[in-house]
Amino acid sequence: MKPIHHQEKEQLKKLFQQENIDAFEDRYNVLEAFLKTERHITTSELVDILRNYGHNYSTEFVRDTLRLMCRFGFAQKNRFNNGQVRYEHRHLGHHHDHLICTKCQKIIEFSDEDLERLQVQIAAAKGFLMLQHKMEIYGICFQCLKQRVRLMPLITAKQGERLIIEEFTGGTASRLRLMSMGLRVGDEIEVLTNQGRGQMVIAAGGRRYVLGRGLAQKIMTRQLGEGGDLSSANEPS
């Protein structure tokens, strides 16, 4: 494993000495392994990486070191929508936001200077001094979209998706029940909640509908704005 920049080690050493923090060399090994990663990482994932480098540290030691790294500005802790804590590098003078895929949990970093300026302008227009912020955009990444069939049962949709009802399956009784609720083929709907169990809630035409999982399985949908096979779309570079 190549050593990280000497300045990083010296900064960490100075800060740890000021605070009388022990086991510097071991904690430096954690920092070095962490800075070699290019993704958002959990404590257990970092423990495994360290073992691959020959360092058999306990989960508690690695977690405590990550806490110190956050405290001193070498790392940043995030808790995305699934509630799992992940750590990322904290680069001095650099800010970025996140795109999070709700299907595969991929996290994509992005930065946009125009967007940053706009946020400052909006805050200033409201008489608000912005000190810090974060943006998390949840959706479905391109790779996951390519894997999806054009028509899918409503029950498989993710919270926040906007869809169009294409057809009802399951026989006349199910169709009549859905139509009596006010749902029709061609309706644009939004998935408000879908926890993977129990009832789900959708919105259509300004109304909310609570559906059991069996009934939602019989509603075939496609994504709003989808014009055909997603595999033919232009993949972003």
C-alpha positions, 0 to 999 in steps of 0.5 A: 500500500503506497503511503499517503502524502507526508503532510496528511500524516504530520497533520494527524500526528500533530492533532493527536499529540495535542489531544493526547490520543494514543496508538497513533501508528495504528490509527494512522494505518486506519487513516491510510487505508481509508484514504485509499478508498474511493467510495462511501464506506462502512466501519465493517467494510473498512475493517475488512480492507485493513485485514487485507493489508495485514492489520487485525483491528477490532471493529470498536477500534476502527469505529473510534478512529473514524470518529476521531477522523471526523472530529479532526476533519479528515472524514465525514459521516453520512446517514443516507435513506437506509439509515446505515452510517457511511464515511467519506473523505473530507477534502479541504476546500471542496464540497459535493452533493450526492445522487443515491440509487434506491435500488442498488444503493450506489452513491454518486458524487457530483458538484455544480458551481452554478447550483452552489451559487444559486443556493447562496443567492436563494439564501441571501434573498431570504435574508439567510446566511448559509453556513453549510448544506448538503443535497441528497437526490434519491432515484434510480441509476442508469444501470438499474433502469436498464435492467428493468422491464418496460412494464412492471407491477406497481408493487415493485415501484420505489417510493417517489417514482412517478408512473403511468398505469398501463393495464390491470391484470387478475380478472374482472373482479380486480379491474372493477374494484380498482375502477370503483376506487377511481383508478383508470388505465392511463392515470399518472400516479406517484408512489408515496410510500412502499415499505416492502411489506404491508399496504402502500400508498399512491397518489393520482389526480390529487387523491391518495389511495391505499392499496394492499400488496395483492391488489398492487401486484395486479396494476401494471405500470411504466415509468412516466416519460419512458418511450421505449426500451431503456437499453437504447437510451444514451448512457451517460459518460 
